[in-house]
């Protein structure tokens, strides 16, 4: 009888430990060429605290709502444009297409790739291959950015110092200096709209100096950025299940692994005797808002870009007899899809608008 009791207690303790044990992330949990991952960008990131952490934590982010989605496909270097091969073939064995958009503030691209090297000991970022105004530019870090070191376990920390410089006559100059301090500061269970996962959580404190100079315009900018990255990693999922970047300049961006969702119907609205018109759509410079409401409470109006970064916010009081002009000039933004968000009391409206030239 005593022998059976001891066996039962050992089995019970083993089960408890396995449930609460922290996972270990290694090379096999990273992406391989051919892997495809769908990511959602959250529109309501401001409703959550992503800094909370600790051992055996429970992070409940099931109420995240997607504004846009992106399908990421990992490639070999040889599957990228040939003019990037000389710079990255010897150092990288994996590439992710970023597409068009904004790599750095003020640097709008035609197309872009990010190049990585995955090994049994580390996962490193070697830089970017970008196409700017039809011109291919290989932006390679002289010292790569250390994204992960393996095996990755709780209470582990590491740092990285990466930099790149690139100049092209008659075009301009680009440089990035990035200092990263990463700590595995928690582990436990993560809950998202995609499911529940046993994870470890990383916190990276990043100080970055970005410089861009355009010869054609005869002007340049230097931007000092300080941001924090939070990443939740799970076994066999290739990319972070959830990633949050809190940037002092660009605001908070949250993306998470997800399934295909129908975003054409928008996010639910709570009707409360409110009629809202936002026009024109498409927009070229300014937009106008007409609010007919039984309430005279303030309206909170926000504009988000295609990756859910807050780019403008205004508070105004509606008038039944007047139209409100939003004092933001869209002509300073690149063409594309934007999300506008209006909230008054418990009424919430979100709609997508197109910026055209």
TORKOL-4160 file (C-alpha; in steps of 0.2 Angstrom, whole numbers, padded with zeros to 4 digits, m for minus):
357
<pt num="1" X="0000" Y="0000" Z="0000"/>
<pt num="2" X="0014" Y="0012" Z="0005"/>
<pt num="3" X="0023" Y="0008" Z="m0012"/>
<pt num="4" X="0007" Y="0012" Z="m0022"/>
<pt num="5" X="0005" Y="0029" Z="m0012"/>
<pt num="6" X="0023" Y="0034" Z="m0016"/>
<pt num="7" X="0021" Y="0029" Z="m0035"/>
<pt num="8" X="0005" Y="0040" Z="m0035"/>
<pt num="9" X="0013" Y="0055" Z="m0027"/>
<pt num="10" X="0028" Y="0054" Z="m0038"/>
<pt num="11" X="0016" Y="0053" Z="m0054"/>
<pt num="12" X="0006" Y="0068" Z="m0047"/>
<pt num="13" X="0021" Y="0079" Z="m0044"/>
<pt num="14" X="0028" Y="0074" Z="m0061"/>
<pt num="15" X="0011" Y="0080" Z="m0069"/>
<pt num="16" X="0011" Y="0096" Z="m0059"/>
<pt num="17" X="0029" Y="0100" Z="m0064"/>
<pt num="18" X="0026" Y="0096" Z="m0082"/>
<pt num="19" X="0011" Y="0108" Z="m0082"/>
<pt num="20" X="0020" Y="0122" Z="m0074"/>
<pt num="21" X="0037" Y="0120" Z="m0082"/>
<pt num="22" X="0045" Y="0133" Z="m0093"/>
<pt num="23" X="0048" Y="0129" Z="m0111"/>
<pt num="24" X="0065" Y="0130" Z="m0120"/>
<pt num="25" X="0066" Y="0138" Z="m0137"/>
<pt num="26" X="0079" Y="0132" Z="m0149"/>
<pt num="27" X="0084" Y="0132" Z="m0167"/>
<pt num="28" X="0070" Y="0120" Z="m0172"/>
<pt num="29" X="0057" Y="0132" Z="m0167"/>
<pt num="30" X="0063" Y="0145" Z="m0179"/>
<pt num="31" X="0056" Y="0147" Z="m0197"/>
<pt num="32" X="0063" Y="0137" Z="m0212"/>
<pt num="33" X="0062" Y="0142" Z="m0230"/>
<pt num="34" X="0045" Y="0138" Z="m0237"/>
<pt num="35" X="0036" Y="0141" Z="m0220"/>
<pt num="36" X="0021" Y="0153" Z="m0221"/>
<pt num="37" X="0013" Y="0162" Z="m0206"/>
<pt num="38" X="m0002" Y="0173" Z="m0206"/>
<pt num="39" X="m0001" Y="0188" Z="m0194"/>
<pt num="40" X="m0015" Y="0200" Z="m0188"/>
<pt num="41" X="m0011" Y="0218" Z="m0183"/>
<pt num="42" X="m0022" Y="0223" Z="m0168"/>
<pt num="43" X="m0032" Y="0239" Z="m0168"/>
<pt num="44" X="m0036" Y="0240" Z="m0150"/>
<pt num="45" X="m0018" Y="0238" Z="m0142"/>
<pt num="46" X="m0021" Y="0253" Z="m0131"/>
<pt num="47" X="m0033" Y="0243" Z="m0120"/>
<pt num="48" X="m0020" Y="0231" Z="m0114"/>
<pt num="49" X="m0004" Y="0231" Z="m0103"/>
<pt num="50" X="0009" Y="0221" Z="m0112"/>
<pt num="51" X="0023" Y="0224" Z="m0099"/>
<pt num="52" X="0015" Y="0213" Z="m0086"/>
<pt num="53" X="0026" Y="0197" Z="m0083"/>
<pt num="54" X="0034" Y="0185" Z="m0071"/>
<pt num="55" X="0035" Y="0166" Z="m0068"/>
<pt num="56" X="0020" Y="0155" Z="m0072"/>
<pt num="57" X="0010" Y="0170" Z="m0078"/>
<pt num="58" X="m0006" Y="0170" Z="m0087"/>
<pt num="59" X="m0008" Y="0183" Z="m0101"/>
<pt num="60" X="m0025" Y="0185" Z="m0108"/>
<pt num="61" X="m0026" Y="0195" Z="m0124"/>
<pt num="62" X="m0041" Y="0186" Z="m0132"/>
<pt num="63" X="m0050" Y="0202" Z="m0134"/>
<pt num="64" X="m0037" Y="0209" Z="m0147"/>
<pt num="65" X="m0046" Y="0214" Z="m0163"/>
<pt num="66" X="m0038" Y="0213" Z="m0180"/>
<pt num="67" X="m0037" Y="0228" Z="m0192"/>
<pt num="68" X="m0027" Y="0221" Z="m0205"/>
<pt num="69" X="m0018" Y="0204" Z="m0209"/>
<pt num="70" X="m0002" Y="0200" Z="m0218"/>
<pt num="71" X="0004" Y="0183" Z="m0225"/>
<pt num="72" X="0023" Y="0181" Z="m0222"/>
<pt num="73" X="0032" Y="0168" Z="m0232"/>
<pt num="74" X="0050" Y="0164" Z="m0228"/>
<pt num="75" X="0062" Y="0161" Z="m0243"/>
<pt num="76" X="0080" Y="0156" Z="m0247"/>
<pt num="77" X="0092" Y="0170" Z="m0252"/>
<pt num="78" X="0092" Y="0163" Z="m0270"/>
<pt num="79" X="0073" Y="0166" Z="m0270"/>
<pt num="80" X="0075" Y="0185" Z="m0268"/>
<pt num="81" X="0080" Y="0197" Z="m0281"/>
<pt num="82" X="0097" Y="0193" Z="m0289"/>
<pt num="83" X="0105" Y="0210" Z="m0285"/>
<pt num="84" X="0104" Y="0206" Z="m0266"/>
<pt num="85" X="0114" Y="0190" Z="m0268"/>
<pt num="86" X="0132" Y="0197" Z="m0267"/>
<pt num="87" X="0128" Y="0205" Z="m0250"/>
<pt num="88" X="0119" Y="0191" Z="m0241"/>
<pt num="89" X="0122" Y="0174" Z="m0249"/>
<pt num="90" X="0137" Y="0171" Z="m0238"/>
<pt num="91" X="0130" Y="0177" Z="m0222"/>
<pt num="92" X="0111" Y="0173" Z="m0223"/>
<pt num="93" X="0101" Y="0157" Z="m0225"/>
<pt num="94" X="0084" Y="0164" Z="m0224"/>
<pt num="95" X="0074" Y="0179" Z="m0230"/>
<pt num="96" X="0057" Y="0187" Z="m0227"/>
<pt num="97" X="0048" Y="0198" Z="m0239"/>
<pt num="98" X="0042" Y="0214" Z="m0231"/>
<pt num="99" X="0034" Y="0221" Z="m0246"/>
<pt num="100" X="0031" Y="0240" Z="m0249"/>
<pt num="101" X="0029" Y="0252" Z="m0235"/>
<pt num="102" X="0039" Y="0261" Z="m0223"/>
<pt num="103" X="0056" Y="0254" Z="m0216"/>
<pt num="104" X="0061" Y="0269" Z="m0207"/>
<pt num="105" X="0051" Y="0285" Z="m0203"/>
<pt num="106" X="0051" Y="0295" Z="m0219"/>
<pt num="107" X="0058" Y="0281" Z="m0230"/>
<pt num="108" X="0044" Y="0274" Z="m0241"/>
<pt num="109" X="0049" Y="0258" Z="m0251"/>
<pt num="110" X="0044" Y="0250" Z="m0267"/>
<pt num="111" X="0048" Y="0233" Z="m0260"/>
<pt num="112" X="0059" Y="0226" Z="m0246"/>
<pt num="113" X="0067" Y="0209" Z="m0239"/>
<pt num="114" X="0074" Y="0206" Z="m0222"/>
<pt num="115" X="0089" Y="0193" Z="m0221"/>
<pt num="116" X="0092" Y="0181" Z="m0207"/>
<pt num="117" X="0104" Y="0168" Z="m0202"/>
<pt num="118" X="0097" Y="0153" Z="m0192"/>
<pt num="119" X="0110" Y="0141" Z="m0183"/>
<pt num="120" X="0110" Y="0130" Z="m0168"/>
<pt num="121" X="0117" Y="0143" Z="m0157"/>
<pt num="122" X="0108" Y="0159" Z="m0163"/>
<pt num="123" X="0095" Y="0168" Z="m0174"/>
<pt num="124" X="0103" Y="0184" Z="m0182"/>
<pt num="125" X="0096" Y="0199" Z="m0192"/>
<pt num="126" X="0109" Y="0203" Z="m0206"/>
<pt num="127" X="0099" Y="0218" Z="m0213"/>
<pt num="128" X="0088" Y="0223" Z="m0227"/>
<pt num="129" X="0087" Y="0222" Z="m0246"/>
<pt num="130" X="0076" Y="0237" Z="m0251"/>
<pt num="131" X="0070" Y="0244" Z="m0268"/>
<pt num="132" X="0069" Y="0263" Z="m0267"/>
<pt num="133" X="0062" Y="0272" Z="m0282"/>
<pt num="134" X="0066" Y="0257" Z="m0293"/>
<pt num="135" X="0084" Y="0257" Z="m0286"/>
<pt num="136" X="0090" Y="0241" Z="m0276"/>
<pt num="137" X="0099" Y="0245" Z="m0261"/>
<pt num="138" X="0108" Y="0231" Z="m0250"/>
<pt num="139" X="0108" Y="0237" Z="m0232"/>
<pt num="140" X="0119" Y="0225" Z="m0222"/>
<pt num="141" X="0124" Y="0226" Z="m0204"/>
<pt num="142" X="0142" Y="0225" Z="m0202"/>
<pt num="143" X="0138" Y="0216" Z="m0185"/>
<pt num="144" X="0122" Y="0207" Z="m0186"/>
<pt num="145" X="0108" Y="0211" Z="m0174"/>
<pt num="146" X="0106" Y="0196" Z="m0162"/>
<pt num="147" X="0088" Y="0192" Z="m0161"/>
<pt num="148" X="0088" Y="0175" Z="m0151"/>
<pt num="149" X="0102" Y="0165" Z="m0143"/>
<pt num="150" X="0099" Y="0146" Z="m0141"/>
<pt num="151" X="0094" Y="0137" Z="m0131"/>
<pt num="152" X="0083" Y="0151" Z="m0125"/>
<pt num="153" X="0077" Y="0149" Z="m0107"/>
<pt num="154" X="0069" Y="0159" Z="m0093"/>
<pt num="155" X="0080" Y="0172" Z="m0084"/>
<pt num="156" X="0092" Y="0172" Z="m0098"/>
<pt num="157" X="0099" Y="0189" Z="m0105"/>
<pt num="158" X="0110" Y="0195" Z="m0119"/>
<pt num="159" X="0114" Y="0210" Z="m0129"/>
<pt num="160" X="0118" Y="0216" Z="m0146"/>
<pt num="161" X="0126" Y="0231" Z="m0155"/>
<pt num="162" X="0122" Y="0232" Z="m0174"/>
<pt num="163" X="0126" Y="0245" Z="m0187"/>
<pt num="164" X="0125" Y="0248" Z="m0205"/>
<pt num="165" X="0130" Y="0262" Z="m0217"/>
<pt num="166" X="0125" Y="0263" Z="m0235"/>
<pt num="167" X="0129" Y="0278" Z="m0248"/>
<pt num="168" X="0126" Y="0279" Z="m0266"/>
<pt num="169" X="0132" Y="0294" Z="m0277"/>
<pt num="170" X="0117" Y="0305" Z="m0283"/>
<pt num="171" X="0105" Y="0295" Z="m0272"/>
<pt num="172" X="0109" Y="0297" Z="m0254"/>
<pt num="173" X="0115" Y="0290" Z="m0237"/>
<pt num="174" X="0106" Y="0278" Z="m0225"/>
<pt num="175" X="0113" Y="0272" Z="m0208"/>
<pt num="176" X="0106" Y="0263" Z="m0193"/>
<pt num="177" X="0114" Y="0261" Z="m0176"/>
<pt num="178" X="0105" Y="0249" Z="m0165"/>
<pt num="179" X="0109" Y="0243" Z="m0147"/>
<pt num="180" X="0098" Y="0229" Z="m0140"/>
<pt num="181" X="0097" Y="0222" Z="m0122"/>
<pt num="182" X="0086" Y="0207" Z="m0121"/>
<pt num="183" X="0080" Y="0198" Z="m0106"/>
<pt num="184" X="0069" Y="0182" Z="m0104"/>
<pt num="185" X="0058" Y="0190" Z="m0090"/>
<pt num="186" X="0043" Y="0178" Z="m0089"/>
<pt num="187" X="0035" Y="0162" Z="m0094"/>
<pt num="188" X="0018" Y="0154" Z="m0093"/>
<pt num="189" X="0002" Y="0153" Z="m0103"/>
<pt num="190" X="m0003" Y="0166" Z="m0117"/>
<pt num="191" X="m0021" Y="0167" Z="m0123"/>
<pt num="192" X="m0025" Y="0176" Z="m0140"/>
<pt num="193" X="m0039" Y="0175" Z="m0153"/>
<pt num="194" X="m0028" Y="0161" Z="m0161"/>
<pt num="195" X="m0028" Y="0150" Z="m0146"/>
<pt num="196" X="m0019" Y="0146" Z="m0129"/>
<pt num="197" X="0000" Y="0143" Z="m0129"/>
<pt num="198" X="0014" Y="0139" Z="m0116"/>
<pt num="199" X="0027" Y="0152" Z="m0119"/>
<pt num="200" X="0042" Y="0162" Z="m0113"/>
<pt num="201" X="0042" Y="0181" Z="m0114"/>
<pt num="202" X="0056" Y="0191" Z="m0120"/>
<pt num="203" X="0059" Y="0210" Z="m0117"/>
<pt num="204" X="0071" Y="0219" Z="m0128"/>
<pt num="205" X="0076" Y="0237" Z="m0124"/>
<pt num="206" X="0082" Y="0245" Z="m0140"/>
<pt num="207" X="0091" Y="0262" Z="m0143"/>
<pt num="208" X="0092" Y="0266" Z="m0161"/>
<pt num="209" X="0099" Y="0280" Z="m0171"/>
<pt num="210" X="0092" Y="0281" Z="m0189"/>
<pt num="211" X="0100" Y="0293" Z="m0202"/>
<pt num="212" X="0093" Y="0297" Z="m0220"/>
<pt num="213" X="0100" Y="0309" Z="m0232"/>
<pt num="214" X="0093" Y="0312" Z="m0250"/>
<pt num="215" X="0105" Y="0320" Z="m0263"/>
<pt num="216" X="0090" Y="0324" Z="m0274"/>
<pt num="217" X="0081" Y="0334" Z="m0261"/>
<pt num="218" X="0097" Y="0341" Z="m0253"/>
<pt num="219" X="0091" Y="0337" Z="m0235"/>
<pt num="220" X="0091" Y="0323" Z="m0222"/>
<pt num="221" X="0084" Y="0318" Z="m0205"/>
<pt num="222" X="0092" Y="0310" Z="m0190"/>
<pt num="223" X="0080" Y="0301" Z="m0178"/>
<pt num="224" X="0084" Y="0295" Z="m0161"/>
<pt num="225" X="0072" Y="0280" Z="m0157"/>
<pt num="226" X="0070" Y="0272" Z="m0140"/>
<pt num="227" X="0058" Y="0257" Z="m0140"/>
<pt num="228" X="0054" Y="0241" Z="m0131"/>
<pt num="229" X="0049" Y="0225" Z="m0139"/>
<pt num="230" X="0039" Y="0211" Z="m0130"/>
<pt num="231" X="0039" Y="0194" Z="m0138"/>
<pt num="232" X="0030" Y="0178" Z="m0133"/>
<pt num="233" X="0038" Y="0162" Z="m0140"/>
<pt num="234" X="0030" Y="0145" Z="m0141"/>
<pt num="235" X="0037" Y="0128" Z="m0147"/>
<pt num="236" X="0035" Y="0124" Z="m0165"/>
<pt num="237" X="0027" Y="0141" Z="m0170"/>
<pt num="238" X="0041" Y="0148" Z="m0180"/>
<pt num="239" X="0038" Y="0167" Z="m0175"/>
<pt num="240" X="0032" Y="0175" Z="m0159"/>
<pt num="241" X="0014" Y="0171" Z="m0156"/>
<pt num="242" X="0012" Y="0189" Z="m0150"/>
<pt num="243" X="0024" Y="0204" Z="m0152"/>
<pt num="244" X="0022" Y="0221" Z="m0146"/>
<pt num="245" X="0033" Y="0236" Z="m0150"/>
<pt num="246" X="0031" Y="0252" Z="m0139"/>
<pt num="247" X="0040" Y="0266" Z="m0148"/>
<pt num="248" X="0041" Y="0283" Z="m0142"/>
<pt num="249" X="0040" Y="0290" Z="m0159"/>
<pt num="250" X="0030" Y="0278" Z="m0169"/>
<pt num="251" X="0018" Y="0273" Z="m0155"/>
<pt num="252" X="0013" Y="0255" Z="m0151"/>
<pt num="253" X="0011" Y="0241" Z="m0164"/>
<pt num="254" X="0005" Y="0224" Z="m0159"/>
<pt num="255" X="0004" Y="0209" Z="m0171"/>
<pt num="256" X="0000" Y="0191" Z="m0167"/>
<pt num="257" X="m0001" Y="0174" Z="m0176"/>
<pt num="258" X="m0018" Y="0171" Z="m0182"/>
<pt num="259" X="m0030" Y="0162" Z="m0194"/>
<pt num="260" X="m0038" Y="0170" Z="m0210"/>
<pt num="261" X="m0052" Y="0182" Z="m0204"/>
<pt num="262" X="m0065" Y="0191" Z="m0214"/>
<pt num="263" X="m0061" Y="0210" Z="m0211"/>
<pt num="264" X="m0072" Y="0217" Z="m0224"/>
<pt num="265" X="m0086" Y="0219" Z="m0212"/>
<pt num="266" X="m0076" Y="0230" Z="m0200"/>
<pt num="267" X="m0076" Y="0229" Z="m0182"/>
<pt num="268" X="m0093" Y="0229" Z="m0172"/>
<pt num="269" X="m0101" Y="0245" Z="m0169"/>
<pt num="270" X="m0112" Y="0248" Z="m0153"/>
<pt num="271" X="m0127" Y="0258" Z="m0159"/>
<pt num="272" X="m0133" Y="0272" Z="m0147"/>
<pt num="273" X="m0144" Y="0284" Z="m0157"/>
<pt num="274" X="m0129" Y="0290" Z="m0166"/>
<pt num="275" X="m0127" Y="0294" Z="m0185"/>
<pt num="276" X="m0109" Y="0297" Z="m0192"/>
<pt num="277" X="m0103" Y="0301" Z="m0209"/>
<pt num="278" X="m0085" Y="0302" Z="m0213"/>
<pt num="279" X="m0081" Y="0309" Z="m0230"/>
<pt num="280" X="m0074" Y="0311" Z="m0243"/>
<pt num="281" X="m0068" Y="0293" Z="m0246"/>
<pt num="282" X="m0056" Y="0291" Z="m0256"/>
<pt num="283" X="m0047" Y="0306" Z="m0247"/>
<pt num="284" X="m0033" Y="0317" Z="m0254"/>
<pt num="285" X="m0030" Y="0330" Z="m0240"/>
<pt num="286" X="m0043" Y="0333" Z="m0226"/>
<pt num="287" X="m0058" Y="0323" Z="m0221"/>
<pt num="288" X="m0074" Y="0329" Z="m0212"/>
<pt num="289" X="m0085" Y="0321" Z="m0199"/>
<pt num="290" X="m0103" Y="0324" Z="m0197"/>
<pt num="291" X="m0110" Y="0317" Z="m0180"/>
<pt num="292" X="m0129" Y="0317" Z="m0176"/>
<pt num="293" X="m0131" Y="0311" Z="m0158"/>
<pt num="294" X="m0142" Y="0313" Z="m0143"/>
<pt num="295" X="m0127" Y="0316" Z="m0133"/>
<pt num="296" X="m0116" Y="0331" Z="m0132"/>
<pt num="297" X="m0101" Y="0322" Z="m0125"/>
<pt num="298" X="m0084" Y="0323" Z="m0133"/>
<pt num="299" X="m0080" Y="0312" Z="m0148"/>
<pt num="300" X="m0063" Y="0304" Z="m0148"/>
<pt num="301" X="m0056" Y="0303" Z="m0166"/>
<pt num="302" X="m0041" Y="0293" Z="m0171"/>
<pt num="303" X="m0032" Y="0288" Z="m0187"/>
<pt num="304" X="m0021" Y="0272" Z="m0189"/>
<pt num="305" X="m0010" Y="0267" Z="m0203"/>
<pt num="306" X="m0010" Y="0250" Z="m0212"/>
<pt num="307" X="0000" Y="0242" Z="m0198"/>
<pt num="308" X="m0011" Y="0249" Z="m0184"/>
<pt num="309" X="0001" Y="0263" Z="m0178"/>
<pt num="310" X="m0009" Y="0278" Z="m0171"/>
<pt num="311" X="m0004" Y="0293" Z="m0182"/>
<pt num="312" X="m0017" Y="0306" Z="m0176"/>
<pt num="313" X="m0029" Y="0309" Z="m0162"/>
<pt num="314" X="m0041" Y="0323" Z="m0160"/>
<pt num="315" X="m0056" Y="0326" Z="m0147"/>
<pt num="316" X="m0070" Y="0337" Z="m0153"/>
<pt num="317" X="m0088" Y="0341" Z="m0147"/>
<pt num="318" X="m0101" Y="0337" Z="m0160"/>
<pt num="319" X="m0114" Y="0349" Z="m0167"/>
<pt num="320" X="m0130" Y="0344" Z="m0175"/>
<pt num="321" X="m0129" Y="0359" Z="m0187"/>
<pt num="322" X="m0111" Y="0358" Z="m0191"/>
<pt num="323" X="m0098" Y="0347" Z="m0199"/>
<pt num="324" X="m0081" Y="0345" Z="m0191"/>
<pt num="325" X="m0065" Y="0346" Z="m0201"/>
<pt num="326" X="m0052" Y="0335" Z="m0195"/>
<pt num="327" X="m0036" Y="0345" Z="m0194"/>
<pt num="328" X="m0024" Y="0333" Z="m0201"/>
<pt num="329" X="m0017" Y="0334" Z="m0218"/>
<pt num="330" X="m0017" Y="0318" Z="m0226"/>
<pt num="331" X="m0006" Y="0324" Z="m0241"/>
<pt num="332" X="0009" Y="0321" Z="m0229"/>
<pt num="333" X="0006" Y="0302" Z="m0229"/>
<pt num="334" X="0010" Y="0289" Z="m0243"/>
<pt num="335" X="m0006" Y="0283" Z="m0253"/>
<pt num="336" X="m0014" Y="0267" Z="m0246"/>
<pt num="337" X="m0027" Y="0261" Z="m0234"/>
<pt num="338" X="m0030" Y="0269" Z="m0217"/>
<pt num="339" X="m0042" Y="0266" Z="m0202"/>
<pt num="340" X="m0052" Y="0279" Z="m0194"/>
<pt num="341" X="m0059" Y="0276" Z="m0177"/>
<pt num="342" X="m0073" Y="0287" Z="m0168"/>
<pt num="343" X="m0079" Y="0284" Z="m0151"/>
<pt num="344" X="m0092" Y="0293" Z="m0141"/>
<pt num="345" X="m0098" Y="0286" Z="m0124"/>
<pt num="346" X="m0102" Y="0268" Z="m0128"/>
<pt num="347" X="m0104" Y="0271" Z="m0147"/>
<pt num="348" X="m0089" Y="0265" Z="m0157"/>
<pt num="349" X="m0087" Y="0266" Z="m0176"/>
<pt num="350" X="m0072" Y="0261" Z="m0187"/>
<pt num="351" X="m0071" Y="0262" Z="m0205"/>
<pt num="352" X="m0057" Y="0261" Z="m0218"/>
<pt num="353" X="m0053" Y="0275" Z="m0230"/>
<pt num="354" X="m0041" Y="0276" Z="m0245"/>
<pt num="355" X="m0029" Y="0290" Z="m0248"/>
<pt num="356" X="m0025" Y="0293" Z="m0266"/>
<pt num="357" X="m0015" Y="0305" Z="m0276"/>
